[in-house]
Amino acid sequence: MDDRELLQRIRRGEEQAFDVLFRQYYAALVGFTESLLRSRAVAEEIVQDVMLEVWRRRETLEIDLTWRSYLFRAARNRALNDLRHARVAQNAEPYVRGPESVEASSPAELDARELDREFRRVLASLPDPVRDVFQMSRRDGLTYNEIASALGVSVKTVEARMARALKELREQLADWLPSR
């Protein structure tokens, strides 16, 4: 059965057609998603969510190319969202716990806290426009175009300010960075 016919049957609510789709792509999608996330359990959960969403939206679903491209793109997007969410949670952890509850139990943890303090000191010493661009890019995840639009400056100005911020951070934190 081709992709168009499969889509039509799924739209009509034929569970057997959905079962065909699920069995045909599930293993490959899990393998692909696991390669992005490095976690089999999370990959399986994401693929199941993608398939569940296909079933929920079956009546209005638009598949432009093929089931394969649609499903792999959906799994990839969800995996990237999961990675972004994990990174945000990891970066927010010290703020959630609060500095007073962070007790270093190893030299590595002490070094990490010192590096964080030094990074914050250097960041605070940057001129406001340079610091703003750096934070909008790294903390807020905005693109250079979005930053330029928000600040009312050109993309070249954003690039120059970012370059200055990175140069200053590299120079000021040279003792903390691995030697090349």
Biotite code that builds the C-alpha atoms (Angstrom):
import biotite.structure as struc

atoms = struc.array([
    struc.Atom([0.000, 0.000, 0.000], chain_id="A", res_id=1, res_name="MET", atom_name="CA", element="C"),
    struc.Atom([1.456, 3.423, -0.933], chain_id="A", res_id=2, res_name="ASP", atom_name="CA", element="C"),
    struc.Atom([1.730, 6.458, 1.351], chain_id="A", res_id=3, res_name="ASP", atom_name="CA", element="C"),
    struc.Atom([-1.374, 8.195, -0.016], chain_id="A", res_id=4, res_name="ARG", atom_name="CA", element="C"),
    struc.Atom([-3.558, 5.155, 0.446], chain_id="A", res_id=5, res_name="GLU", atom_name="CA", element="C"),
    struc.Atom([-2.163, 4.586, 3.937], chain_id="A", res_id=6, res_name="LEU", atom_name="CA", element="C"),
    struc.Atom([-2.904, 8.210, 4.836], chain_id="A", res_id=7, res_name="LEU", atom_name="CA", element="C"),
    struc.Atom([-6.485, 7.930, 3.577], chain_id="A", res_id=8, res_name="GLN", atom_name="CA", element="C"),
    struc.Atom([-7.097, 4.743, 5.535], chain_id="A", res_id=9, res_name="ARG", atom_name="CA", element="C"),
    struc.Atom([-5.616, 6.224, 8.706], chain_id="A", res_id=10, res_name="ILE", atom_name="CA", element="C"),
    struc.Atom([-7.752, 9.355, 8.243], chain_id="A", res_id=11, res_name="ARG", atom_name="CA", element="C"),
    struc.Atom([-10.819, 7.121, 8.174], chain_id="A", res_id=12, res_name="ARG", atom_name="CA", element="C"),
    struc.Atom([-9.718, 5.704, 11.531], chain_id="A", res_id=13, res_name="GLY", atom_name="CA", element="C"),
    struc.Atom([-8.642, 2.255, 10.332], chain_id="A", res_id=14, res_name="GLU", atom_name="CA", element="C"),
    struc.Atom([-6.552, 0.917, 13.180], chain_id="A", res_id=15, res_name="GLU", atom_name="CA", element="C"),
    struc.Atom([-5.141, -1.827, 10.961], chain_id="A", res_id=16, res_name="GLN", atom_name="CA", element="C"),
    struc.Atom([-3.624, 0.803, 8.633], chain_id="A", res_id=17, res_name="ALA", atom_name="CA", element="C"),
    struc.Atom([-2.138, 2.645, 11.605], chain_id="A", res_id=18, res_name="PHE", atom_name="CA", element="C"),
    struc.Atom([-0.722, -0.663, 12.860], chain_id="A", res_id=19, res_name="ASP", atom_name="CA", element="C"),
    struc.Atom([0.983, -1.132, 9.475], chain_id="A", res_id=20, res_name="VAL", atom_name="CA", element="C"),
    struc.Atom([2.519, 2.349, 9.739], chain_id="A", res_id=21, res_name="LEU", atom_name="CA", element="C"),
    struc.Atom([3.615, 1.769, 13.329], chain_id="A", res_id=22, res_name="PHE", atom_name="CA", element="C"),
    struc.Atom([5.263, -1.589, 12.608], chain_id="A", res_id=23, res_name="ARG", atom_name="CA", element="C"),
    struc.Atom([6.918, -0.322, 9.446], chain_id="A", res_id=24, res_name="GLN", atom_name="CA", element="C"),
    struc.Atom([8.670, 2.673, 11.036], chain_id="A", res_id=25, res_name="TYR", atom_name="CA", element="C"),
    struc.Atom([8.858, 2.169, 14.810], chain_id="A", res_id=26, res_name="TYR", atom_name="CA", element="C"),
    struc.Atom([12.213, 0.361, 15.038], chain_id="A", res_id=27, res_name="ALA", atom_name="CA", element="C"),
    struc.Atom([13.972, 2.671, 12.574], chain_id="A", res_id=28, res_name="ALA", atom_name="CA", element="C"),
    struc.Atom([12.599, 5.763, 14.316], chain_id="A", res_id=29, res_name="LEU", atom_name="CA", element="C"),
    struc.Atom([13.714, 4.524, 17.731], chain_id="A", res_id=30, res_name="VAL", atom_name="CA", element="C"),
    struc.Atom([17.199, 3.762, 16.387], chain_id="A", res_id=31, res_name="GLY", atom_name="CA", element="C"),
    struc.Atom([17.451, 7.194, 14.771], chain_id="A", res_id=32, res_name="PHE", atom_name="CA", element="C"),
    struc.Atom([16.169, 9.025, 17.856], chain_id="A", res_id=33, res_name="THR", atom_name="CA", element="C"),
    struc.Atom([18.423, 7.005, 20.158], chain_id="A", res_id=34, res_name="GLU", atom_name="CA", element="C"),
    struc.Atom([21.432, 8.092, 18.073], chain_id="A", res_id=35, res_name="SER", atom_name="CA", element="C"),
    struc.Atom([20.514, 11.702, 18.839], chain_id="A", res_id=36, res_name="LEU", atom_name="CA", element="C"),
    struc.Atom([19.665, 11.282, 22.520], chain_id="A", res_id=37, res_name="LEU", atom_name="CA", element="C"),
    struc.Atom([21.907, 8.402, 23.624], chain_id="A", res_id=38, res_name="ARG", atom_name="CA", element="C"),
    struc.Atom([19.013, 6.973, 25.605], chain_id="A", res_id=39, res_name="SER", atom_name="CA", element="C"),
    struc.Atom([16.895, 4.069, 24.408], chain_id="A", res_id=40, res_name="ARG", atom_name="CA", element="C"),
    struc.Atom([14.096, 4.687, 26.906], chain_id="A", res_id=41, res_name="ALA", atom_name="CA", element="C"),
    struc.Atom([13.715, 8.368, 26.012], chain_id="A", res_id=42, res_name="VAL", atom_name="CA", element="C"),
    struc.Atom([13.921, 7.538, 22.299], chain_id="A", res_id=43, res_name="ALA", atom_name="CA", element="C"),
    struc.Atom([11.114, 4.993, 22.631], chain_id="A", res_id=44, res_name="GLU", atom_name="CA", element="C"),
    struc.Atom([9.003, 7.506, 24.548], chain_id="A", res_id=45, res_name="GLU", atom_name="CA", element="C"),
    struc.Atom([9.512, 10.180, 21.903], chain_id="A", res_id=46, res_name="ILE", atom_name="CA", element="C"),
    struc.Atom([8.665, 7.831, 19.031], chain_id="A", res_id=47, res_name="VAL", atom_name="CA", element="C"),
    struc.Atom([5.543, 6.670, 20.852], chain_id="A", res_id=48, res_name="GLN", atom_name="CA", element="C"),
    struc.Atom([4.562, 10.324, 21.325], chain_id="A", res_id=49, res_name="ASP", atom_name="CA", element="C"),
    struc.Atom([5.070, 10.978, 17.609], chain_id="A", res_id=50, res_name="VAL", atom_name="CA", element="C"),
    struc.Atom([2.920, 7.994, 16.673], chain_id="A", res_id=51, res_name="MET", atom_name="CA", element="C"),
    struc.Atom([0.243, 8.949, 19.199], chain_id="A", res_id=52, res_name="LEU", atom_name="CA", element="C"),
    struc.Atom([0.166, 12.452, 17.748], chain_id="A", res_id=53, res_name="GLU", atom_name="CA", element="C"),
    struc.Atom([-0.266, 10.993, 14.245], chain_id="A", res_id=54, res_name="VAL", atom_name="CA", element="C"),
    struc.Atom([-3.282, 9.039, 15.461], chain_id="A", res_id=55, res_name="TRP", atom_name="CA", element="C"),
    struc.Atom([-4.759, 12.007, 17.338], chain_id="A", res_id=56, res_name="ARG", atom_name="CA", element="C"),
    struc.Atom([-4.379, 14.350, 14.359], chain_id="A", res_id=57, res_name="ARG", atom_name="CA", element="C"),
    struc.Atom([-5.218, 11.746, 11.706], chain_id="A", res_id=58, res_name="ARG", atom_name="CA", element="C"),
    struc.Atom([-8.247, 13.559, 10.332], chain_id="A", res_id=59, res_name="GLU", atom_name="CA", element="C"),
    struc.Atom([-6.377, 16.810, 9.640], chain_id="A", res_id=60, res_name="THR", atom_name="CA", element="C"),
    struc.Atom([-2.898, 15.450, 9.028], chain_id="A", res_id=61, res_name="LEU", atom_name="CA", element="C"),
    struc.Atom([-1.089, 16.738, 5.923], chain_id="A", res_id=62, res_name="GLU", atom_name="CA", element="C"),
    struc.Atom([1.830, 14.656, 4.655], chain_id="A", res_id=63, res_name="ILE", atom_name="CA", element="C"),
    struc.Atom([3.658, 16.608, 1.942], chain_id="A", res_id=64, res_name="ASP", atom_name="CA", element="C"),
    struc.Atom([6.297, 14.084, 0.925], chain_id="A", res_id=65, res_name="LEU", atom_name="CA", element="C"),
    struc.Atom([6.348, 10.611, 2.407], chain_id="A", res_id=66, res_name="THR", atom_name="CA", element="C"),
    struc.Atom([5.504, 9.003, 5.719], chain_id="A", res_id=67, res_name="TRP", atom_name="CA", element="C"),
    struc.Atom([9.200, 8.311, 6.180], chain_id="A", res_id=68, res_name="ARG", atom_name="CA", element="C"),
    struc.Atom([10.251, 11.959, 5.850], chain_id="A", res_id=69, res_name="SER", atom_name="CA", element="C"),
    struc.Atom([7.317, 13.176, 7.951], chain_id="A", res_id=70, res_name="TYR", atom_name="CA", element="C"),
    struc.Atom([7.936, 10.731, 10.809], chain_id="A", res_id=71, res_name="LEU", atom_name="CA", element="C"),
    struc.Atom([11.709, 11.174, 10.881], chain_id="A", res_id=72, res_name="PHE", atom_name="CA", element="C"),
    struc.Atom([11.353, 14.966, 10.860], chain_id="A", res_id=73, res_name="ARG", atom_name="CA", element="C"),
    struc.Atom([8.794, 14.814, 13.686], chain_id="A", res_id=74, res_name="ALA", atom_name="CA", element="C"),
    struc.Atom([11.013, 12.487, 15.755], chain_id="A", res_id=75, res_name="ALA", atom_name="CA", element="C"),
    struc.Atom([14.070, 14.661, 15.117], chain_id="A", res_id=76, res_name="ARG", atom_name="CA", element="C"),
    struc.Atom([12.233, 17.828, 16.178], chain_id="A", res_id=77, res_name="ASN", atom_name="CA", element="C"),
    struc.Atom([10.958, 16.220, 19.371], chain_id="A", res_id=78, res_name="ARG", atom_name="CA", element="C"),
    struc.Atom([14.419, 14.848, 20.173], chain_id="A", res_id=79, res_name="ALA", atom_name="CA", element="C"),
    struc.Atom([15.981, 18.287, 19.694], chain_id="A", res_id=80, res_name="LEU", atom_name="CA", element="C"),
    struc.Atom([13.297, 19.813, 21.910], chain_id="A", res_id=81, res_name="ASN", atom_name="CA", element="C"),
    struc.Atom([14.085, 17.199, 24.548], chain_id="A", res_id=82, res_name="ASP", atom_name="CA", element="C"),
    struc.Atom([17.810, 18.015, 24.347], chain_id="A", res_id=83, res_name="LEU", atom_name="CA", element="C"),
    struc.Atom([17.088, 21.743, 24.639], chain_id="A", res_id=84, res_name="ARG", atom_name="CA", element="C"),
    struc.Atom([14.833, 21.152, 27.618], chain_id="A", res_id=85, res_name="HIS", atom_name="CA", element="C"),
    struc.Atom([17.494, 19.027, 29.343], chain_id="A", res_id=86, res_name="ALA", atom_name="CA", element="C"),
    struc.Atom([20.127, 21.717, 28.757], chain_id="A", res_id=87, res_name="ARG", atom_name="CA", element="C"),
    struc.Atom([17.860, 24.441, 30.157], chain_id="A", res_id=88, res_name="VAL", atom_name="CA", element="C"),
    struc.Atom([17.069, 22.312, 33.210], chain_id="A", res_id=89, res_name="ALA", atom_name="CA", element="C"),
    struc.Atom([20.743, 21.581, 33.769], chain_id="A", res_id=90, res_name="GLN", atom_name="CA", element="C"),
    struc.Atom([21.681, 25.263, 33.487], chain_id="A", res_id=91, res_name="ASN", atom_name="CA", element="C"),
    struc.Atom([18.860, 26.268, 35.833], chain_id="A", res_id=92, res_name="ALA", atom_name="CA", element="C"),
    struc.Atom([19.655, 23.690, 38.506], chain_id="A", res_id=93, res_name="GLU", atom_name="CA", element="C"),
    struc.Atom([21.992, 25.916, 40.593], chain_id="A", res_id=94, res_name="PRO", atom_name="CA", element="C"),
    struc.Atom([19.360, 28.672, 40.595], chain_id="A", res_id=95, res_name="TYR", atom_name="CA", element="C"),
    struc.Atom([16.595, 26.292, 41.627], chain_id="A", res_id=96, res_name="VAL", atom_name="CA", element="C"),
    struc.Atom([18.621, 24.783, 44.450], chain_id="A", res_id=97, res_name="ARG", atom_name="CA", element="C"),
    struc.Atom([20.092, 28.115, 45.465], chain_id="A", res_id=98, res_name="GLY", atom_name="CA", element="C"),
    struc.Atom([23.754, 28.853, 46.168], chain_id="A", res_id=99, res_name="PRO", atom_name="CA", element="C"),
    struc.Atom([23.485, 28.167, 49.899], chain_id="A", res_id=100, res_name="GLU", atom_name="CA", element="C"),
    struc.Atom([22.429, 24.574, 49.297], chain_id="A", res_id=101, res_name="SER", atom_name="CA", element="C"),
    struc.Atom([25.372, 23.813, 47.006], chain_id="A", res_id=102, res_name="VAL", atom_name="CA", element="C"),
    struc.Atom([28.011, 22.168, 49.089], chain_id="A", res_id=103, res_name="GLU", atom_name="CA", element="C"),
    struc.Atom([31.152, 21.196, 47.249], chain_id="A", res_id=104, res_name="ALA", atom_name="CA", element="C"),
    struc.Atom([32.287, 17.714, 48.035], chain_id="A", res_id=105, res_name="SER", atom_name="CA", element="C"),
    struc.Atom([35.215, 17.529, 45.652], chain_id="A", res_id=106, res_name="SER", atom_name="CA", element="C"),
    struc.Atom([37.949, 19.755, 44.225], chain_id="A", res_id=107, res_name="PRO", atom_name="CA", element="C"),
    struc.Atom([36.210, 19.600, 40.830], chain_id="A", res_id=108, res_name="ALA", atom_name="CA", element="C"),
    struc.Atom([33.041, 21.086, 42.318], chain_id="A", res_id=109, res_name="GLU", atom_name="CA", element="C"),
    struc.Atom([35.069, 23.842, 43.989], chain_id="A", res_id=110, res_name="LEU", atom_name="CA", element="C"),
    struc.Atom([36.768, 24.601, 40.651], chain_id="A", res_id=111, res_name="ASP", atom_name="CA", element="C"),
    struc.Atom([33.420, 24.709, 38.873], chain_id="A", res_id=112, res_name="ALA", atom_name="CA", element="C"),
    struc.Atom([32.051, 27.187, 41.427], chain_id="A", res_id=113, res_name="ARG", atom_name="CA", element="C"),
    struc.Atom([35.168, 29.347, 41.138], chain_id="A", res_id=114, res_name="GLU", atom_name="CA", element="C"),
    struc.Atom([34.959, 29.287, 37.349], chain_id="A", res_id=115, res_name="LEU", atom_name="CA", element="C"),
    struc.Atom([31.300, 30.254, 37.513], chain_id="A", res_id=116, res_name="ASP", atom_name="CA", element="C"),
    struc.Atom([32.123, 33.196, 39.805], chain_id="A", res_id=117, res_name="ARG", atom_name="CA", element="C"),
    struc.Atom([34.948, 34.310, 37.517], chain_id="A", res_id=118, res_name="GLU", atom_name="CA", element="C"),
    struc.Atom([32.751, 33.978, 34.431], chain_id="A", res_id=119, res_name="PHE", atom_name="CA", element="C"),
    struc.Atom([30.067, 36.126, 36.061], chain_id="A", res_id=120, res_name="ARG", atom_name="CA", element="C"),
    struc.Atom([32.682, 38.732, 37.042], chain_id="A", res_id=121, res_name="ARG", atom_name="CA", element="C"),
    struc.Atom([34.037, 38.950, 33.488], chain_id="A", res_id=122, res_name="VAL", atom_name="CA", element="C"),
    struc.Atom([30.529, 39.042, 32.025], chain_id="A", res_id=123, res_name="LEU", atom_name="CA", element="C"),
    struc.Atom([29.558, 41.887, 34.374], chain_id="A", res_id=124, res_name="ALA", atom_name="CA", element="C"),
    struc.Atom([32.668, 43.830, 33.322], chain_id="A", res_id=125, res_name="SER", atom_name="CA", element="C"),
    struc.Atom([31.660, 43.831, 29.645], chain_id="A", res_id=126, res_name="LEU", atom_name="CA", element="C"),
    struc.Atom([30.095, 47.011, 28.253], chain_id="A", res_id=127, res_name="PRO", atom_name="CA", element="C"),
    struc.Atom([26.290, 46.816, 28.380], chain_id="A", res_id=128, res_name="ASP", atom_name="CA", element="C"),
    struc.Atom([25.713, 46.482, 24.608], chain_id="A", res_id=129, res_name="PRO", atom_name="CA", element="C"),
    struc.Atom([28.288, 43.680, 24.345], chain_id="A", res_id=130, res_name="VAL", atom_name="CA", element="C"),
    struc.Atom([26.943, 41.858, 27.405], chain_id="A", res_id=131, res_name="ARG", atom_name="CA", element="C"),
    struc.Atom([23.356, 42.211, 26.149], chain_id="A", res_id=132, res_name="ASP", atom_name="CA", element="C"),
    struc.Atom([24.206, 40.617, 22.796], chain_id="A", res_id=133, res_name="VAL", atom_name="CA", element="C"),
    struc.Atom([26.096, 37.775, 24.496], chain_id="A", res_id=134, res_name="PHE", atom_name="CA", element="C"),
    struc.Atom([23.250, 37.042, 26.902], chain_id="A", res_id=135, res_name="GLN", atom_name="CA", element="C"),
    struc.Atom([20.559, 37.261, 24.238], chain_id="A", res_id=136, res_name="MET", atom_name="CA", element="C"),
    struc.Atom([22.492, 34.755, 22.163], chain_id="A", res_id=137, res_name="SER", atom_name="CA", element="C"),
    struc.Atom([23.738, 32.329, 24.791], chain_id="A", res_id=138, res_name="ARG", atom_name="CA", element="C"),
    struc.Atom([21.156, 32.595, 27.568], chain_id="A", res_id=139, res_name="ARG", atom_name="CA", element="C"),
    struc.Atom([18.030, 33.357, 25.546], chain_id="A", res_id=140, res_name="ASP", atom_name="CA", element="C"),
    struc.Atom([18.974, 31.354, 22.435], chain_id="A", res_id=141, res_name="GLY", atom_name="CA", element="C"),
    struc.Atom([18.178, 34.138, 19.969], chain_id="A", res_id=142, res_name="LEU", atom_name="CA", element="C"),
    struc.Atom([19.714, 34.217, 16.497], chain_id="A", res_id=143, res_name="THR", atom_name="CA", element="C"),
    struc.Atom([21.829, 37.145, 15.361], chain_id="A", res_id=144, res_name="TYR", atom_name="CA", element="C"),
    struc.Atom([18.947, 38.326, 13.155], chain_id="A", res_id=145, res_name="ASN", atom_name="CA", element="C"),
    struc.Atom([16.541, 38.233, 16.108], chain_id="A", res_id=146, res_name="GLU", atom_name="CA", element="C"),
    struc.Atom([19.013, 40.109, 18.324], chain_id="A", res_id=147, res_name="ILE", atom_name="CA", element="C"),
    struc.Atom([19.604, 42.744, 15.633], chain_id="A", res_id=148, res_name="ALA", atom_name="CA", element="C"),
    struc.Atom([15.862, 43.241, 15.256], chain_id="A", res_id=149, res_name="SER", atom_name="CA", element="C"),
    struc.Atom([15.276, 43.440, 19.017], chain_id="A", res_id=150, res_name="ALA", atom_name="CA", element="C"),
    struc.Atom([18.084, 45.954, 19.554], chain_id="A", res_id=151, res_name="LEU", atom_name="CA", element="C"),
    struc.Atom([17.494, 47.936, 16.374], chain_id="A", res_id=152, res_name="GLY", atom_name="CA", element="C"),
    struc.Atom([21.034, 47.412, 15.095], chain_id="A", res_id=153, res_name="VAL", atom_name="CA", element="C"),
    struc.Atom([22.517, 45.638, 12.085], chain_id="A", res_id=154, res_name="SER", atom_name="CA", element="C"),
    struc.Atom([23.474, 41.962, 12.071], chain_id="A", res_id=155, res_name="VAL", atom_name="CA", element="C"),
    struc.Atom([27.113, 43.073, 11.506], chain_id="A", res_id=156, res_name="LYS", atom_name="CA", element="C"),
    struc.Atom([26.938, 45.076, 14.745], chain_id="A", res_id=157, res_name="THR", atom_name="CA", element="C"),
    struc.Atom([25.619, 42.022, 16.575], chain_id="A", res_id=158, res_name="VAL", atom_name="CA", element="C"),
    struc.Atom([28.441, 39.914, 15.095], chain_id="A", res_id=159, res_name="GLU", atom_name="CA", element="C"),
    struc.Atom([31.059, 42.484, 16.150], chain_id="A", res_id=160, res_name="ALA", atom_name="CA", element="C"),
    struc.Atom([29.697, 42.710, 19.701], chain_id="A", res_id=161, res_name="ARG", atom_name="CA", element="C"),
    struc.Atom([29.559, 38.920, 20.008], chain_id="A", res_id=162, res_name="MET", atom_name="CA", element="C"),
    struc.Atom([33.127, 38.628, 18.737], chain_id="A", res_id=163, res_name="ALA", atom_name="CA", element="C"),
    struc.Atom([34.238, 41.197, 21.321], chain_id="A", res_id=164, res_name="ARG", atom_name="CA", element="C"),
    struc.Atom([32.429, 39.352, 24.125], chain_id="A", res_id=165, res_name="ALA", atom_name="CA", element="C"),
    struc.Atom([33.949, 36.004, 23.164], chain_id="A", res_id=166, res_name="LEU", atom_name="CA", element="C"),
    struc.Atom([37.436, 37.517, 22.796], chain_id="A", res_id=167, res_name="LYS", atom_name="CA", element="C"),
    struc.Atom([37.200, 39.148, 26.209], chain_id="A", res_id=168, res_name="GLU", atom_name="CA", element="C"),
    struc.Atom([35.901, 35.971, 27.839], chain_id="A", res_id=169, res_name="LEU", atom_name="CA", element="C"),
    struc.Atom([38.679, 33.887, 26.243], chain_id="A", res_id=170, res_name="ARG", atom_name="CA", element="C"),
    struc.Atom([41.347, 36.334, 27.388], chain_id="A", res_id=171, res_name="GLU", atom_name="CA", element="C"),
    struc.Atom([40.020, 36.797, 30.919], chain_id="A", res_id=172, res_name="GLN", atom_name="CA", element="C"),
    struc.Atom([39.301, 33.095, 31.464], chain_id="A", res_id=173, res_name="LEU", atom_name="CA", element="C"),
    struc.Atom([42.466, 31.808, 29.765], chain_id="A", res_id=174, res_name="ALA", atom_name="CA", element="C"),
    struc.Atom([43.696, 30.217, 33.007], chain_id="A", res_id=175, res_name="ASP", atom_name="CA", element="C"),
    struc.Atom([40.500, 28.183, 33.206], chain_id="A", res_id=176, res_name="TRP", atom_name="CA", element="C"),
    struc.Atom([40.432, 27.005, 29.600], chain_id="A", res_id=177, res_name="LEU", atom_name="CA", element="C"),
    struc.Atom([42.285, 23.942, 28.348], chain_id="A", res_id=178, res_name="PRO", atom_name="CA", element="C"),
    struc.Atom([45.512, 24.792, 26.558], chain_id="A", res_id=179, res_name="SER", atom_name="CA", element="C"),
    struc.Atom([45.608, 24.071, 22.859], chain_id="A", res_id=180, res_name="ARG", atom_name="CA", element="C"),
])
